[in-house]
Amino acid sequence: MRIDFEKWHGNGNDFVIVNSIDNKLKIRKNFIRKVSNRNEGVGFDQLIKIDLPTKEDHDFYVKFFNADGSEASMCLNGIRCAAHYVWNNYFSPQKKISFMTKAGIVECIPSGKTKVSVFIKNPVDINKPQLQKALTKKFSNSFNLLNIGNNHLCIKMESISKVDLAKIYKELPKLAKDIEINLSIYKKEKNKINIRTYENGVGETLSCGSASLSVASIFIDKAKTPIEVSSFGGKLNFKKYNSGILMTGPTSFIFKGNIDG
């Protein structure tokens, strides 16, 4: 069977999006690994599968799969691209659409021609006393451990450009034996934050929306103006919105095609 896809990116974080609305698709791990290969396949950080809603409280159901075939609960760069994909393909006439994810419901609205704003609840602290103790011993008190569907370890540093991020990430399983954690390091200057992220099942990416939101959430209550988070791939903006956070960032269509399923 040939599977149609579109490739999109949000700040360099790239995705293959497949339509499971018209024809129910079963996505296998070996298919994901094959297509994610940047030399022999299409190449992507994550595959996004969009399905019909499972209940009346949302418009679409979306799943995220990492390049290694594992499933992620949330991807905020990906959800923006999914929203633009839905609008571009006329799957919904509504300007405001909602997606059910493994992490809960998120709402998207267009922001100009190429940007999408996403409303999401605040991340929550991860209550793991033994892990907190081990991390404090290694990183002092300059870190936060947060969950936004995915787990994020956010470490504040004076400089991040020359840090061996992969080396730090490889040490995490010794400290966090029972949970998977995405790793981010960041440097903050006033309301501007520079960030680098190493994602589970992918590696270091040009951008990670949920990591950027996690770091922004640490400071957002005291911020008088929107917080700007910059990665290698580009910038995202965050501000308080009702009981949660509004993230705004770009989306870009790259190309479309089909591949053997």
C-alpha positions in Angstrom: 0.0 0.0 0.0 1.2 3.5 -0.9 0.9 6.0 2.0 0.6 9.7 1.1 2.6 12.1 3.3 3.5 15.7 3.7 6.8 16.9 5.2 6.7 20.0 7.4 9.0 21.7 9.9 8.7 24.1 12.8 12.0 25.9 13.4 13.9 23.1 11.8 12.2 20.3 13.9 10.9 18.3 11.0 8.0 15.9 10.6 6.3 13.6 8.2 2.5 13.9 8.5 0.2 11.1 7.4 -3.6 11.2 7.0 -5.4 8.5 8.9 -8.7 10.4 8.7 -9.8 9.1 5.2 -8.2 5.6 5.5 -7.3 4.2 8.9 -3.6 3.5 9.0 -1.6 1.1 11.1 1.9 2.5 11.5 4.6 -0.1 12.2 7.9 0.6 14.0 10.0 -0.8 11.0 8.1 1.6 8.7 8.9 4.5 10.9 12.5 3.6 11.2 12.8 3.1 7.4 11.1 6.4 6.5 13.0 8.4 9.2 16.4 7.5 7.8 17.9 10.7 6.3 20.1 8.8 3.8 17.7 6.1 2.6 14.3 7.4 3.5 12.5 10.7 3.7 14.1 11.8 7.0 12.4 13.3 10.0 12.5 13.9 13.8 9.0 12.6 14.3 6.1 11.1 12.3 2.6 12.5 13.0 -0.5 10.5 12.4 -3.8 12.4 12.4 -7.0 10.5 13.1 -10.7 11.2 13.6 -11.7 12.3 17.1 -12.4 9.6 19.7 -14.9 11.9 21.6 -16.9 15.0 21.0 -14.6 17.3 23.1 -11.9 17.5 20.4 -11.7 17.8 16.6 -8.8 15.3 15.8 -6.8 12.7 17.5 -3.0 12.9 16.9 -0.1 10.5 17.7 3.6 11.3 17.6 6.3 8.7 16.8 10.0 9.4 17.3 12.5 8.4 14.6 13.4 5.2 16.4 9.7 4.1 16.4 8.9 4.9 20.0 5.8 7.0 20.8 5.9 10.5 22.3 3.1 11.9 24.3 3.4 15.5 23.0 5.3 17.6 20.5 4.4 21.3 20.3 6.4 22.1 17.2 4.6 19.1 15.6 1.1 20.1 16.8 1.6 23.5 15.1 2.5 21.7 11.8 -0.4 19.3 12.3 -2.8 22.3 12.6 -1.5 23.9 9.4 -1.7 20.6 7.6 -5.4 20.3 8.6 -6.2 23.8 7.4 -4.3 23.4 4.2 -6.0 20.2 3.3 -9.5 21.5 4.2 -10.1 18.9 6.9 -11.7 21.5 9.1 -13.4 24.9 8.2 -12.8 26.1 11.7 -10.0 28.6 12.5 -9.8 27.2 16.1 -9.2 23.5 16.2 -8.4 21.1 19.0 -6.3 17.9 19.1 -6.4 15.1 21.6 -2.9 13.8 22.4 -1.7 11.3 25.0 -0.9 14.4 27.1 -4.4 15.8 26.8 -6.2 18.3 24.6 -4.4 21.3 23.0 -6.1 24.1 21.0 -4.6 25.8 18.0 -5.4 29.0 16.2 -3.7 30.7 13.2 -1.4 33.7 13.8 -0.8 35.3 10.5 0.0 33.3 7.3 2.7 31.1 8.6 2.5 31.0 12.4 0.3 29.1 14.7 -0.6 29.8 18.4 -1.1 26.8 20.7 -2.9 27.0 24.1 -1.7 24.4 26.6 -1.8 23.9 30.4 1.3 24.7 32.5 3.8 21.9 33.0 3.9 20.2 36.4 6.8 19.4 38.6 7.9 15.7 38.6 7.8 14.4 42.2 10.7 12.0 42.3 12.6 12.6 45.6 15.4 10.2 44.9 15.9 11.5 41.4 15.8 15.1 42.6 18.5 14.2 45.2 20.7 12.7 42.5 20.3 15.6 40.2 20.9 18.1 42.9 24.2 16.4 43.7 25.2 16.6 40.1 23.8 19.9 39.0 23.4 21.8 42.3 20.0 23.6 42.3 20.2 25.0 38.8 17.7 22.6 37.3 13.9 22.0 37.0 12.3 18.6 36.4 9.0 19.1 34.6 6.2 17.1 32.8 4.1 18.4 29.9 3.2 14.9 28.7 6.9 14.4 28.1 9.4 14.6 30.9 12.0 17.4 30.7 15.1 18.1 32.7 16.0 21.8 32.2 19.4 22.9 33.4 20.4 26.5 33.7 24.0 27.3 32.6 26.2 30.3 32.1 27.1 29.2 28.6 25.6 26.4 26.4 27.4 26.6 23.0 30.3 24.3 23.7 28.6 21.9 26.1 28.7 18.2 25.1 24.9 17.6 25.3 25.0 14.0 24.2 27.5 13.2 27.0 25.2 14.6 29.7 22.2 12.8 28.2 24.0 9.4 28.2 24.6 9.8 32.0 20.8 10.3 32.7 19.8 6.6 32.7 22.1 6.1 35.7 20.3 8.8 37.6 16.7 8.3 36.2 16.3 4.5 36.1 12.5 4.4 36.0 11.5 7.3 33.7 12.6 8.6 30.3 13.7 12.3 30.3 14.4 14.8 27.5 17.4 17.0 28.3 17.6 20.8 27.8 20.3 23.3 28.8 19.6 27.0 28.6 21.0 30.4 29.2 18.7 33.3 30.3 19.1 37.0 29.8 16.1 39.1 30.9 13.1 37.8 28.8 15.3 36.0 26.2 16.4 32.4 26.6 18.8 30.4 24.5 18.2 26.6 24.6 19.6 23.3 23.3 17.6 20.1 23.6 18.4 16.4 23.3 15.2 14.4 22.7 14.4 10.8 23.5 14.5 8.6 20.5 15.8 11.3 18.2 19.0 13.0 19.5 19.8 16.7 19.6 17.2 18.6 17.5 17.2 22.1 16.0 14.2 22.9 18.1 11.8 21.3 20.7 8.6 23.2 21.4 7.7 21.3 24.6 11.3 21.8 26.0 11.1 25.5 25.2 7.7 25.8 26.9 9.0 24.0 29.9 11.9 26.4 30.3 9.6 29.4 29.6 7.1 28.2 32.3 9.8 28.6 35.0 9.9 32.3 34.5 6.5 33.2 33.0 4.6 34.1 36.2 7.0 37.1 36.8 7.4 38.1 33.1 5.8 41.4 32.2 6.4 40.9 28.4 6.3 37.7 26.3 9.3 35.3 26.8 11.4 34.6 23.7 13.1 31.2 23.5 15.7 30.8 20.8 17.2 27.5 19.5 19.4 26.6 16.6 16.2 26.4 14.5 14.5 29.7 15.3 12.4 31.5 17.9 9.2 30.8 19.9 7.2 33.2 22.0 5.4 32.4 25.2 3.0 34.4 27.4 0.5 33.7 30.1 -3.0 33.0 28.8 -6.0 32.4 31.1 -5.0 29.4 33.2 -2.2 28.2 30.9 0.4 29.3 28.4 0.1 30.5 24.8 2.9 29.5 22.5 3.3 31.1 19.1 5.8 29.9 16.4 6.3 29.3 12.7 5.4 26.3 10.5 6.7 25.6 7.0 5.6 23.1 4.4 8.5 21.4 2.7 7.2 18.8 0.2 4.7 15.9 -0.3 5.0 12.4 -1.7 4.1 8.8 -1.1 5.9 5.7 0.1 5.3 2.0 0.4 3.6 1.2 3.7 
